[in-house]
């Protein structure tokens, strides 16, 4: 099923975060998202055991030979576009590609080009209208995206120092050592030589003329200034959402050091832990998957906000603590009847950081959407997205604590 292109801020948010563009077909009839798309099962695809040396060699997961064969005639033009996008980034930000964050943003530029072409209001592309060059660029950049994003997160949450990007052979070793060439259902179909050539292009080792874009791209009449605005806010939207999911996942409430009978405290904590476990188990979506991969790669918790929120005793209207206290009253009514004030104050102190986290990300999300809608020619949003939008793309958030449907 091909989703209709977005027409308002919520639909733009859903489009970008849920990657509905994966279902669009290029002019050769292949889904832009290949195996990530539901449409993949409706197209003929040859899968075979991987012949490349290293972690992929004869792996139990196959490689997509059909997608590789489609890409090869356009490969030189894909490399040219990667060089051109890298050059555009360097000119725009007046810096070289020296960190994983830089590299991640260049790969994002190739990923979000398809979204921009589909969502723009002037001459939008529909399904079956995506040039093979553009869909090939998407697949190459998507293949790099997780690796470069994880590298940027490790830079951010590492030891406080930024390690320069490795040389091409070192980058390939980085992919191999972390098994980043092995996906959920298949292995990367690009050879080591192709991966290194793409890395060279994105890191600026091959200069191209400003007018070097292939005809298939120039005839699309892209407003590159609007596109720069679009891809900048898409990248930051994703970044803010991943950090939100990571931070929220660390805020499981637990009652400790309170004047409660030990058996009461144990029962209440068991209820809180069970509910929290159910909440995390019900989360779904690409942003959740990437947040969990990032947490695993970084190997430690996020640093808390530098300025913790001021906590007023007792649950406040619309706070998460209010929801949790009410839920506990329905779940453990006998205990809460006696100890509600003590529990309420403790939960307000523990869960106020979530309220701050949620309100902060919503401000950022709505700001990004204001620029995203502007860049593609949609009307400015007339109302702000709420916590319900976060739940939509994450399956569940702590805000859904009292939802009786799970």
DAMO-V742236 format. One line per field, one symbol per residue. ss: DSSP state (~ for helix, > for strand, _ for the rest). psi: psi as a letter, one per 30 degrees, with the letter a starting at -180 (. if undefined). A space follows every 10 residues. Layout:
# DAMO-V742236
ss->???
psi->???
This chain:
# DAMO-V742236
ss->________~~ ~~~~~~~~_~ ~~~_>>____ >__~~~_~~~ ~~____>>__ __________ __>>~~~~~~ ~~__~~~~~~ ~~~~~~~~~~ ~~~______~ ~~~~~~~~~~ ~~~~~~~~~_ _________> _~~~~~~~~~ ~~~~~~~~~~ ~~~~~~~___ _______~~~ ~~~~~~~___ _>____>___ _~~~~~~~~~ ~~________ ____~~~~__ ___~~~~~~~ ~~~~~~~~~~ ~~~~~~~~__ __________ _~~~~~~~~~ ~~~~~~~~~~ ~____~~~~~ ~~~~~~~~__ __________ _________~ ~~~~~~~~~~ ~_~~~~~~~~ ~~~~~~~~~~ ~~~~~~~~~~ ~~~~~~~~~~ ~~~~~~____ ______~~~~ ~~~~___~~~ ______
psi->kkkklkflee eeeeeeefhf fffkkaffgk kegbffkefe fgkkkkklkk fklaffjhlf klljeeeeee eefgeeeeee eeeeeeeeee eeghlljflf eeeeeeeeee efeeeeeefk fjhlklkggj keeeeeeeee eeefeeeeee eeeeeegbgg kkklklleee eeeeeefghf gjaefllkfk leeeeeeeee efggfjkllf gfklefeeff hkjfeeeeee eefeeeeeee eeeeeeeefg hkkkjlhlik keeeeeeeee eeeeeeeeee ffklleeeee eeeeeeeegl lkklkfjllk kkklklkgle eeeeeeeeef eheeefeege eeeeeeeeee feeeeeeeee eeeeeeeeee eeeefgglkk kflkkafeee eeffellffg egjff.
